[in-house]
């Protein structure tokens, strides 16, 4: 058996004889199992409820009786964002972003019903997910296993004799690295199972493998950092203290500090301030409910000229419906401009955080993990855009019915009598113009594109620490 394998085998023998290492590994496994069961159960339950709610909302819309088309514009419709399969491992931003939007004419509502209420049900464990366990606690277990790999040999006075007998420092470190690499692979077995469950539930196989690879690189970073520190420190206690301090800095302090710093660098306007500005702009566009609004004078003139008539009553289309269509189009353009400004501001914050992720592999991993799982800011914004497109399409479809299926005279006199009200309604079969809502996440290649910087960060950290570790290994013989 080669010296490298013998060293790795001896390291594993030492770990298996250590009660602290064994009990810590079992505690990690227990924490991972508990969080996985809770997260999978929560995600599965939410997916079923949201899918049921979506079907109910669509049935409720198309089952409405004959109405005036504009009544249906304000009756509105709900769309729901069902969790993606990989969210059972990393829910990402899904826990804090809304999952339902009420779609109606003349406005863009915010997404509501986030999972923050779950905190009361799960207590202090609400924030724990399998991804968080791997991001925060797996490095601690690696530190516990590997902090004494070299320092233990130095403390027991066996390092110098081994080196004096011709065992190279790099050979020694390769053996220790192989042992820790095997431990990392064992730690990832539960994640492999989770990825299999996700794929069985519809997750992209390539995205699942990519997510697994990202976490493997991350844990290897901590493994190399642990061995490097162990080769530098004169005692296990000093090495353990140094590594725990590094874990606190990179995993807890740095992420919070960077998020606060990014928020200060690119502050976002408040909702009230934004809504007031949008309302002011909307007033300038005219009231789409009033066909005689001066803002639509040119539109009315163009219609009269196009159809060669003198009065709006003689038009072959209902001017009220035409004004509603025109007003909705102009208003939506303004609303979209504000929505794009909001999205651009959020994207700037996300990009700055991504650029600063060089300071912490934990920050880089979190961003890459959410992007690959489809639970990041970009996918949330894609959901908002898809919902807005559905809103605009069905509202304009109803406005088209208003213009073509309800005459102007019936429209203006619809409150005169029951018979006039009936003439101003359209048949309920028209409500089937509403399309089913389906949110399609990005493919794996697009998710890789969103993670380019953070993946580069992880690779550079791994290569840099590996170079430093093997440089130090060469110095062990001196």
C-alpha positions in Angstrom: 0.0 0.0 0.0 1.4 3.4 -0.9 2.4 5.8 1.9 -0.4 8.2 0.9 -3.1 5.6 1.4 -1.5 4.4 4.6 -1.5 7.9 6.0 -5.2 8.4 5.0 -6.1 5.1 6.5 -4.4 6.0 9.8 -6.2 9.3 9.9 -9.5 7.6 9.5 -8.6 5.1 12.3 -7.8 8.0 14.6 -11.2 9.7 13.8 -13.2 6.6 14.4 -11.5 6.2 17.8 -12.3 9.7 18.7 -15.6 10.0 20.5 -15.7 13.8 19.8 -15.3 13.3 16.1 -17.9 10.5 16.0 -20.5 12.3 18.1 -20.0 15.5 16.2 -20.6 13.7 12.9 -23.7 12.1 14.2 -24.9 15.4 15.5 -24.3 16.9 12.1 -26.2 14.1 10.4 -29.1 14.4 12.8 -29.3 18.2 12.2 -29.2 17.6 8.5 -31.9 14.9 8.6 -34.2 17.0 10.7 -33.8 20.1 8.6 -34.2 18.1 5.4 -37.4 16.4 6.6 -38.9 19.8 7.7 -37.9 21.6 4.5 -39.1 18.8 2.2 -42.3 18.6 4.0 -42.9 22.3 4.0 -42.0 22.6 0.3 -44.1 19.7 -0.7 -47.1 21.0 1.3 -46.7 24.5 -0.1 -46.4 23.2 -3.7 -49.6 21.3 -3.4 -51.5 24.2 -1.8 -50.3 26.7 -4.3 -51.0 24.5 -7.3 -54.5 23.9 -5.9 -55.0 27.7 -5.3 -53.9 28.5 -8.8 -56.4 26.0 -10.3 -59.1 27.4 -8.1 -58.3 31.0 -9.1 -58.5 30.1 -12.8 -61.7 28.2 -12.4 -63.2 31.1 -10.3 -62.4 33.5 -13.1 -63.8 31.5 -16.0 -66.9 30.5 -14.0 -68.1 34.0 -13.5 -71.5 34.8 -15.0 -72.2 37.2 -17.8 -70.8 40.6 -16.8 -69.7 43.9 -18.2 -66.1 43.3 -19.4 -64.8 46.1 -17.2 -66.3 44.5 -14.2 -64.0 41.5 -14.9 -61.0 43.8 -15.2 -61.6 44.8 -11.6 -62.7 41.3 -10.5 -59.1 40.4 -11.3 -57.2 37.2 -11.0 -54.6 35.6 -8.7 -51.3 33.9 -9.8 -49.2 31.8 -7.5 -45.5 30.9 -7.6 -45.1 27.2 -6.8 -41.6 26.2 -5.4 -39.1 24.8 -7.8 -37.9 21.2 -7.0 -34.4 22.3 -5.9 -35.9 24.6 -3.3 -36.3 21.6 -1.1 -32.6 21.8 -0.6 -32.1 25.6 -0.8 -35.3 27.7 -0.5 -33.1 30.8 -1.0 -35.2 34.0 -1.2 -38.5 32.1 -1.5 -38.9 32.3 2.2 -38.9 36.1 2.2 -40.5 37.0 -1.1 -44.2 36.8 -1.8 -45.8 33.8 -3.6 -49.1 35.3 -4.8 -50.0 38.4 -6.8 -53.5 39.8 -7.4 -53.7 40.9 -11.0 -56.2 43.7 -11.9 -56.5 46.6 -14.3 -54.7 49.9 -13.8 -52.2 48.8 -11.3 -49.3 46.4 -10.5 -49.7 44.8 -7.1 -46.8 43.5 -5.0 -46.3 39.8 -4.4 -47.7 38.8 -1.0 -47.9 35.9 1.4 -44.2 35.2 2.1 -43.1 32.4 4.4 -42.0 34.6 7.2 -45.0 33.5 9.2 -43.4 30.1 9.4 -41.0 31.4 11.9 -43.7 31.3 14.6 -44.4 27.7 13.8 -40.8 26.4 13.7 -39.4 28.7 16.3 -35.6 29.3 16.1 -35.2 26.5 13.5 -37.2 28.4 10.9 -34.0 29.7 9.2 -32.4 26.3 9.1 -32.4 24.5 5.7 -30.2 21.7 4.3 -28.3 24.4 2.4 -27.6 26.4 5.5 -26.5 23.3 7.4 -23.9 22.6 4.7 -22.9 26.3 4.4 -22.4 26.8 8.2 -22.0 23.6 10.1 -20.2 21.3 7.6 -17.1 23.5 7.7 -17.2 23.3 11.5 -17.1 19.5 11.3 -14.3 19.6 8.8 -12.4 21.9 11.1 -13.0 19.5 14.0 -11.7 16.5 12.0 -8.7 18.2 10.4 -7.4 20.9 12.7 -5.0 18.4 14.3 -3.9 16.5 11.2 -0.3 17.9 11.2 -0.3 19.7 14.6 -1.0 16.4 16.3 2.0 14.8 14.8 4.1 17.8 15.9 2.7 17.7 19.4 3.4 14.0 19.8 6.9 14.4 18.4 6.3 12.0 15.5 6.5 14.6 12.7 10.3 15.0 12.7 11.1 11.2 12.8 8.7 10.6 9.9 10.3 13.3 7.8 13.7 12.1 8.8 12.9 8.6 7.6 12.4 10.0 4.1 8.6 10.7 4.2 8.2 13.9 2.2 6.1 16.7 3.6 4.0 16.8 0.5 3.4 13.0 0.7 2.3 13.5 4.3 -0.1 16.3 3.4 -1.4 14.3 0.4 -2.3 11.5 2.7 -4.1 13.8 5.2 -5.8 15.5 2.3 -7.1 12.2 0.9 -8.5 11.3 4.3 -10.3 14.6 4.6 -11.5 14.5 1.0 -13.0 11.1 1.7 -14.7 12.6 4.8 -16.1 15.4 2.6 -17.5 12.9 0.1 -19.2 11.1 3.0 -20.7 14.4 4.2 -22.2 14.9 0.7 -24.0 11.6 0.6 -27.2 13.1 2.1 -27.0 15.9 -0.5 -26.8 13.3 -3.2 -30.0 11.7 -1.9 -31.6 15.2 -1.8 -30.6 15.8 -5.4 -32.1 12.5 -6.4 -35.4 13.4 -4.8 -35.3 16.8 -6.5 -34.7 15.2 -9.9 -37.6 12.8 -9.3 -39.8 15.8 -8.6 -38.8 17.5 -11.9 -35.5 19.3 -11.2 -33.0 19.5 -14.0 -30.4 16.8 -13.7 -27.6 19.1 -14.9 -28.6 21.8 -12.4 -28.7 19.3 -9.6 -25.2 17.9 -10.4 -23.9 21.5 -10.7 -25.3 22.3 -7.3 -23.6 19.3 -5.9 -20.3 20.2 -7.5 -20.5 23.8 -6.1 -20.9 22.4 -2.5 -18.1 20.0 -3.1 -15.7 22.8 -4.1 -16.9 24.8 -1.1 -16.2 22.0 1.4 -12.8 21.4 -0.2 -11.9 25.0 0.4 -12.5 24.5 4.1 -10.7 21.2 4.0 -7.6 22.8 2.4 -7.8 25.8 4.8 -7.9 23.4 7.7 -4.9 21.4 6.7 -2.9 24.5 5.8 -3.6 26.0 9.3 -2.7 22.7 10.9 0.6 22.6 9.1 1.3 26.2 10.3 0.3 26.0 13.9 2.5 24.5 16.7 -0.4 23.1 18.6 -3.9 21.8 18.0 -5.5 24.3 20.4 -3.9 27.2 18.5 -5.0 25.7 15.1 -8.6 25.1 16.3 -8.9 28.6 17.7 -7.6 30.1 14.5 -9.9 28.1 12.3 -13.0 28.8 14.4 -12.1 32.5 14.3 -11.8 32.2 10.5 -15.2 30.4 10.4 -16.8 33.1 12.4 -15.3 35.8 10.2 -16.1 34.2 6.8 -19.5 32.5 7.7 -21.2 34.9 10.1 -19.5 38.3 10.3 -18.6 39.0 6.7 -22.0 38.1 5.1 -23.9 40.4 7.5 -21.3 43.2 7.1 -21.4 42.9 3.3 -25.2 42.9 3.1 -25.4 46.0 5.3 -22.6 47.8 3.3 -24.3 47.0 0.0 -27.6 48.4 1.2 -25.9 51.6 2.2 -24.1 51.9 -1.1 -27.2 51.4 -3.2 -30.2 52.5 -1.0 -33.7 51.7 -2.4 -36.6 54.1 -2.3 -39.4 53.2 0.0 -42.7 51.7 -1.3 -44.8 54.8 -0.2 -42.4 57.1 -1.9 -42.5 55.0 -5.1 -46.3 54.7 -5.1 -46.8 58.4 -4.7 -44.5 59.1 -7.6 -46.3 56.5 -9.8 -49.7 58.0 -8.8 -48.5 61.5 -9.9 -47.3 60.2 -13.2 -50.6 58.2 -13.7 -52.7 61.3 -13.2 -51.0 62.9 -16.2 -52.1 60.1 -18.5 -55.8 60.7 -18.0 -58.6 58.6 -16.5 -59.2 55.5 -18.6 -62.7 55.3 -17.1 -63.7 58.6 -18.7 -63.8 58.6 -22.5 -64.3 62.4 -22.4 -61.1 63.1 -20.5 -59.1 65.8 -22.3 -56.1 63.5 -22.3 -57.9 61.3 -24.9 -59.1 64.2 -27.2 -56.6 63.3 -29.9 -57.5 59.6 -29.8 -61.2 60.5 -30.2 -60.4 62.7 -33.1 -58.4 60.0 -34.8 -61.2 57.5 -34.4 -63.8 59.9 -35.9 -61.5 60.6 -38.8 -60.6 56.9 -39.3 -64.3 55.8 -39.5 -65.4 59.1 -41.2 -68.2 59.9 -38.7 -69.0 63.0 -36.7 -70.1 61.6 -33.3 -68.7 58.8 -31.1 -72.2 57.3 -31.0 -71.8 56.5 -34.7 -68.5 54.7 -34.4 -68.6 50.9 -35.2 -66.6 50.3 -32.0 -67.3 51.5 -28.4 -65.0 54.5 -27.8 -65.1 53.7 -24.1 -63.4 50.3 -24.7 -60.9 51.9 -27.1 -60.0 54.5 -24.4 -59.7 51.7 -21.8 -57.3 49.9 -24.1 -55.3 53.0 -24.9 -55.2 54.1 -21.3 -54.2 50.7 -20.0 -51.3 50.5 -22.5 -50.0 54.0 -21.5 -50.4 53.3 -17.8 -48.7 49.9 -18.1 -45.8 51.5 -19.8 -45.4 53.9 -16.9 -45.8 51.2 -14.3 -43.3 49.0 -16.1 -40.7 51.8 -16.1 -41.0 52.1 -12.3 -40.9 48.3 -12.0 -37.8 48.2 -14.1 -36.2 50.9 -11.9 -37.0 48.8 -8.9 -35.6 45.7 -10.5 -32.5 47.5 -11.7 -31.8 48.8 -8.1 -32.2 45.3 -6.7 -29.9 44.0 -9.4 -27.2 46.6 -8.6 -27.3 45.5 -5.0 -27.0 41.9 -6.0 -24.2 42.6 -8.4 -22.2 44.6 -5.9 -22.7 41.8 -3.3 -21.5 39.3 -5.9 -18.4 41.4 -6.7 -17.6 41.6 -3.0 -18.0 37.9 -2.5 -14.2 37.5 -3.0 -14.0 38.4 0.7 -15.9 35.3 1.8 -16.4 31.9 0.2 -19.6 31.5 2.2 -21.1 34.6 0.5 -20.0 33.3 -2.9 -21.5 29.8 -2.2 -24.8 31.3 -1.0 -25.2 33.3 -4.2 -24.2 30.5 -6.5 -26.4 28.0 -4.6 -29.5 30.2 -4.9 -28.8 30.8 -8.6 -28.4 27.2 -9.4 -31.5 26.2 -7.3 -33.6 28.8 -9.0 -34.4 30.5 -5.8 -32.4 33.7 -6.3 -33.4 37.3 -7.0 -33.2 36.9 -10.8 -35.8 34.1 -10.8 -38.1 36.1 -8.5 -37.9 39.0 -10.9 -38.7 36.6 -13.8 -41.8 35.5 -11.9 -42.9 39.2 -11.5 -42.4 39.8 -15.3 -44.4 36.7 -16.2 -47.2 37.6 -13.9 -47.3 41.2 -15.3 -47.4 39.9 -18.9 -50.4 37.7 -18.0 -52.1 40.7 -16.3 -51.7 43.0 -19.3 -52.8 40.3 -21.8 -56.1 39.4 -20.0 -56.9 43.1 -19.1 -56.4 44.1 -22.7 -58.4 41.1 -23.9 -61.3 42.3 -21.7 -60.9 45.9 -22.9 -61.1 44.5 -26.5 -64.4 42.8 -25.6 -65.5 46.1 -24.1 -64.8 47.9 -27.4 -66.2 45.3 -29.8 -69.0 43.4 -28.0 -70.7 46.3 -26.1 -72.2 49.2 -28.0 -71.6 52.7 -26.9 -75.3 53.4 -26.3 -75.7 50.2 -24.2 -72.6 51.1 -22.3 -73.6 54.6 -21.3 -77.2 53.5 -20.4 -76.3 50.3 -18.6 -77.7 51.5 -15.3 -81.0 52.6 -16.7 -82.9 49.3 -16.3 -82.4 45.6 -15.9 -82.8 45.1 -19.7 -80.2 47.7 -20.4 -77.8 46.2 -17.9 -78.3 42.8 -19.6 -77.4 44.3 -23.0 -74.2 45.7 -21.6 -73.0 42.3 -20.5 -71.1 39.8 -22.6 -71.4 36.0 -22.5 -69.5 34.2 -19.8 -67.7 32.0 -22.4 -65.5 35.1 -23.2 -63.8 34.7 -19.9 -61.8 31.8 -21.3 -59.5 34.4 -22.8 -57.5 34.0 -19.6 -54.4 31.9 -20.2 -53.2 29.4 -17.6 -50.2 30.8 -15.7 -47.0 28.8 -15.9 -43.7 30.0 -14.7 -40.7 28.5 -16.5 -37.4 28.8 -14.7 -34.1 29.3 -16.6 -32.1 26.3 -17.9 -28.8 25.2 -16.4 -26.6 27.1 -18.8 -28.4 30.4 -17.9 -28.0 29.6 -14.2 -24.3 29.1 -14.8 -24.2 32.5 -16.4 -25.8 34.1 -13.4 -23.1 32.4 -11.2 -20.0 33.2 -13.2 -18.4 35.5 -10.7 -19.2 33.5 -7.6 -18.0 30.2 -9.2 -14.8 32.0 -10.1 -14.5 33.1 -6.5 -14.8 29.6 -5.2 -12.3 28.2 -7.7 -9.7 30.9 -7.0 -10.1 30.4 -3.2 -9.6 26.6 -3.7 -6.5 27.0 -6.0 -5.0 29.7 -3.8 -5.3 27.8 -0.6 -4.1 24.6 -2.2 -1.0 26.3 -3.5 -0.4 27.8 0.0 -0.9 24.4 1.6 1.6 22.6 -0.7 4.1 25.4 -0.4 3.9 25.0 3.4 4.2 21.2 3.0 7.6 21.7 1.4 8.7 23.7 4.4 7.9 20.9 6.8 11.2 19.3 6.1 13.2 22.4 6.9 
